[in-house]
Amino acid sequence: MGKSALLFILFLIISVHGAFGQLISQQQSDSLNSSLANSKQDTIKVKNLLDLAYFQLYTSGNSKKGLDSALAYIKQAAALSANLRSPEYQRKTRSYYARYYSTAGAFDTAKNILMQLIGYYHRSGDVYREASTWSDLGKIISYDDAGRAALRLSSFQNAYLLFKKAQHRMEEIGAYKDMADVHLNTGKLDLAEKELLQVLDEYHKIGYKELQYTYDLLAVVYNKKQDQINELKYRLLMLQNMKETGPIQQRLSMMSFACKLYLDLKRYDKCIELANKALALYWKHDHDDYYYIMVAMNAQANLLNGANQTALDLLTKTLREKNISPLMNRILTAHLAYYYKNKNQYERAEYFYLKALSAANTSETYLHKIYTELAEINIYWKRYSKARTYLDQIATLTPVTDASFHAGLEHSLFKVDSAEGHFTSSISHYQRYKAINDSLYNIAKNKQIAELDVQYETKQKEQSIQLLNSDARTQKAKLEKVNLQRNIILAALGLFGVAGFMAYRFYRYKQKANDSIIKSHELIKQKNKQLEFLVEEKEWLLKEVHHRVKNNLHTIICLLESQAAYLENDALKAIEKSQNRIYTMSLIHQKLYQSDDIKTIDMSIYVPELIQYLKDSFDVTERIYFQVSIDEISLDPAIAIPVALIINEALTNSIKYAFPGNKRGEISVFLHKQGDLIVLELADNGVGMDMKVESNNPVSLGLQLMRGLTKEILGDIQIKSSNGFMILVSFKNTVLDYNEVQQSEPVILD
């Protein structure tokens, strides 16, 4: 068996290709964990909990500890989103439950959750989220799950069509790439190649830069086609486009693919260089399976490159680590066996291979390697019958497509058949060995590989030169800044000297005038105290006025409530409207006498209280969801009262008329600053209204009132009725103008 027989195992272990998820790094995970306890109970915290859950699902290797941690985060996110009454994040949390159940092996449960979400988004007309959920369904199906490949493909096809319909170009291309990934894993290599090249073209058109994942898929296509030149081309492009930040597992996976290809191409120096670079990334990270895979490749490349002692030191040091997983322990043990085989210590090599074999369990991928190497040892000892036994065992395993492995297998079969006198079959095995080997290594291919290496190294050098030039410019700028600072300091010292002399002269003059100034100051302090007392007395009296106005308004409300008991129909409705309007004004007077600042109303505090009053009055807390966003805006009472009445009128109309038959709905209230304007937006997603209705319609009368109030504050009002009802009021916070208008054009409440 040739030296390349050891290489295919590494490819099969790291070949979890396909689209990578949006994953936070270990450092981000640690930071989020440490800040969770003190973070605000809002949707940002829900998002952070879900990010932590996804990190655990991605990095746990399906371990119980990792799955339990992920589930705990998801449960916290679900409880918080329920408390916040956020339907969006409640549904998003359910999609993460689906990811958890899929990772835990309960695919049917995961599928049912996602199909329910898809049905909801379809009924509500949310095309983007429906498409995203179809994409989630495709992604929870493993790329090697042949039984669900059709479902995986149809999920991505549905996502592609819906993203296209919603005109989300980036996601549309991503779904098309996912379809190509399915075709790749179902053996439709030509179709996958065509689709992925089209994906690259579309990404270039929209200026998308993160092409490393698409390059990765194309490299896998060419690997399966045994086209090593194109595979190397896209592996090198993948490395060039790989981000220097982000999850280390993603970066190590990409570097592992390139390193494995260099091993296949017998470019051991390149593999060692890349592996050392990858291992250096772990200087402040805990070691995981990606790290141990790269250790195995590094050791393999050093063994094949003749650096046996370097490989031995690396393997023995790594095998002493306590947290190494059983599978990685077996891989590294096999490489230690190969070291002894390479040193012609076949008894020690056989011992370690048998040790690895006894621990292999059901890992067929691992058995290929062990059987081939044990066969090679027995061929060396001329135990051809035992060697054939090991080679026959390979035929019972799942076939692999690695060309290097098959070349070595054919060569071993040729040796055994020749030794046992089966010359016809031995010639056939030798011919197949030569054909595969010649396809892997020839002069033309080596020339193309060298050209690709030169292109990659040139690109790397250009990037290094650009970085050095940038550093040089930065250093020059820093030096110029230091020189400028030095000159400024020297000039400042000179000025300080002159200023010090002048200050001394001025101080002497000042001393003479201090006595008279002190006397004047004492007199001014006495006057200021008198003025402060008068101001405080005036403010106390003004607060008392606001308090009494508020009490009088509440007395009126109580009288109206008493009168309402004897009224019906239109009269009763008029009384109820008047109550709400009076409460709206009384709440402003209450805020004024309770606040230290009696000149303005803080709308970010006032508006939510008014909304809560209306929700309680109409008992719609469970039926209507209010989305509120109020900037920190303080208004003069002369402005605040009309604005408050507009909000009261609009929300009352929406609550009463937008959702007939006790339907559920959503009302949004936004008050924001836009330049020198203040914009009030009131909207609902209810039935809307016909803008041509008669003037005696109660809603139309309310609109007349709002137009009058808007005119009172010199504002503009826009009213729209499409997919619900929306009122947009913009005005300036200029008190003088409002007071003038109030004196000339009062608004009459209906």
ZIHUTA-V76014 format. One record per backbone hydrogen bond with DSSP energy under -1.0 kcal/mol. CO is the residue of the C=O (numbers start at 1). NH is the residue of the N-H. Records with the same first field share a line. If there is no record, write none. Layout:
BEGIN
CO=NH / NH
END
This chain:
BEGIN
2=5
3=6
4=7
7=11
8=12
9=13
10=14
11=15
14=16
21=23
25=29
26=30
27=31
28=32
29=33
30=34
31=35
36=39
40=42
42=46
43=47
44=48
45=49
46=50
47=51
48=52
49=53
50=54
51=55
52=56
53=57
54=58
55=59
56=60
63=67
64=68
65=69
66=70
67=71
68=72
69=73
70=74
71=75
72=76
73=77
74=78
75=79
76=80
77=81
78=82
79=83
80=84
81=86
86=90
87=91
88=92
89=93
90=94
91=95
92=96
93=97
94=98
95=99
96=100
97=101
98=102
99=103
100=104
101=106
102=105
105=107
106=110
107=111
108=112
109=113
110=114
111=115
112=116
113=117
114=118
115=119
116=120
117=121
118=122
119=123
120=124
121=126
125=127
126=130
127=131
128=132
129=133
130=134
131=135
132=136
133=137
134=138
135=139
136=140
142=145
144=146
145=148
146=149
148=152
149=153
150=154
151=155
152=156
153=157
154=158
155=159
156=160
157=161
158=162
159=163
160=164
161=165
162=166
163=168
168=172
169=173
170=174
171=175
172=176
173=177
174=178
175=179
176=180
177=181
178=182
179=183
180=184
181=185
182=186
183=188
184=187
187=189
188=192
189=193
190=194
191=195
192=196
193=197
194=198
195=199
196=200
197=201
198=202
199=203
200=204
201=205
202=206
203=208
209=211
211=215
212=216
213=217
214=218
215=219
216=220
217=221
218=222
219=223
220=224
221=225
222=227
223=226
227=231
228=232
229=233
230=234
231=235
232=236
233=237
234=238
235=239
236=240
237=241
247=251
248=252
249=253
250=254
251=255
252=256
253=257
254=258
255=259
256=260
257=261
258=262
259=263
260=264
261=265
262=267
263=266
266=268
267=271
268=272
269=273
270=274
271=275
272=276
273=277
274=278
275=279
276=280
278=281
279=282
280=283
282=285
288=292
289=293
290=294
291=295
292=296
293=297
294=298
295=299
296=300
297=301
298=302
299=303
300=304
301=305
302=307
303=306
306=308
307=311
308=312
309=313
310=314
311=315
312=316
313=317
314=318
315=319
318=321
325=329
326=330
327=331
328=332
329=333
330=334
331=335
332=336
333=337
334=338
335=339
336=340
337=341
338=342
339=343
340=345
341=344
344=346
345=349
346=350
347=351
348=352
349=353
350=354
351=355
352=356
353=357
354=358
357=360
360=363
362=364
363=367
364=368
366=370
367=371
368=372
369=373
370=374
371=375
372=376
373=377
374=378
375=379
376=380
377=381
378=383
379=382
382=384
383=387
384=388
385=389
386=390
387=391
388=392
389=393
393=396
394=397
402=406
403=407
404=408
405=409
406=410
407=411
408=412
409=413
410=414
411=415
412=416
413=417
414=418
415=419
416=420
417=422
421=423
422=426
423=427
424=428
425=429
426=430
427=431
428=432
429=433
430=434
431=435
432=436
433=437
434=438
435=439
436=440
437=441
442=446
443=447
444=448
445=449
446=450
447=451
448=452
449=453
450=454
451=455
452=456
453=457
454=458
455=459
456=460
457=461
458=462
459=463
460=464
461=465
462=466
463=467
464=468
465=469
466=470
467=471
468=472
469=473
470=474
471=475
472=476
473=477
474=478
475=479
476=480
477=481
478=482
479=483
480=484
481=485
482=486
483=487
484=488
485=489
486=490
487=491
488=492
489=493
490=494
491=495
492=496
493=497
494=498
495=499
496=500
497=501
498=502
499=503
500=504
501=505
502=506
503=507
504=508
505=509
506=510
507=511
513=517
514=518
515=519
516=520
517=521
518=522
519=523
520=524
521=525
522=526
523=527
524=528
525=529
526=530
527=531
528=532
529=533
530=534
531=535
532=536
533=537
534=538
535=539
536=540
537=541
538=542
539=543
540=544
541=545
542=546
543=547
544=548
545=549
546=550
547=551
548=552
549=553
550=554
551=555
552=556
553=557
554=558
555=559
556=560
557=561
558=562
559=563
560=564
563=566
564=567
568=571
569=573
570=574
571=575
572=576
573=577
574=578
575=579
576=580
577=581
578=582
579=583
580=584
581=585
582=586
583=587
585=589
586=590
587=591
588=592
589=593
590=594
591=595
601=635
602=605 / 606
603=607
605=609
606=610
607=611
608=612
609=613
610=614
611=615
612=616
613=617
614=618
615=620
620=624
623=665
625=667
627=669
629=671
631=633
633=603
635=601
636=639 / 640
637=641
639=643
640=644
641=645
642=646
643=647
644=648
645=649
646=650
647=651
648=652
649=653
650=654
651=655
652=656
653=657
654=658
658=687
665=625
666=685
667=627
668=683
669=629
670=681
671=631
672=679
674=677
677=674
678=731
679=672
680=729
681=670
682=727
683=668
684=725
690=693
694=697
697=701
698=702
699=703
700=704
701=705
702=706
703=707
704=708
705=709
706=710
707=711
708=712
709=713
710=715
711=714
716=730
718=728
720=726
725=684
726=720
727=682
728=718
729=680
730=716
731=678
732=734
734=738
735=739
736=740
737=741
738=742
739=743
740=744
741=745
END
